């Protein structure tokens, strides 16, 4: 039995390697879709489970770990922007305000499974249009929920975090480590 990270995210790969170097990566090809009315917490848990179950179906003798992250503000989930205009709009919405980042994690093998989420509140500095445009021009916002990556230049936008930094990064590694131990995986 081996550990499979059901994610193509280089950040998740890097963070999981803190716990163990003994894993492979197989990104899910499942359609990532939830029904209407899901809260942000329900959304990240559902999407993590969809990804994890998809990879587990092809690897039933292994342990699979999957994760999903969203940014939410005013009850609205901000996914990954599809254009410069959408990235600008998201960052304008976050400017000078506090939003919440939710990361869901799903771990499954043939004998057990666990599903949980963590959340952290992030407050941005007040951002000028020039600052937002400069950040958007780096290209960094386009594969990140909420149009920013805290582990990169997006860190310059952040005034304060209340919660786990790694939840904001997309993989709450402290909690993940403890959960993996219950599966017999601890590096």
Order of alpha helices (4+ residues) and beta strands (2+ residues): beta-alpha-beta-alpha-beta-beta-alpha-beta-beta-alpha-beta-alpha-alpha
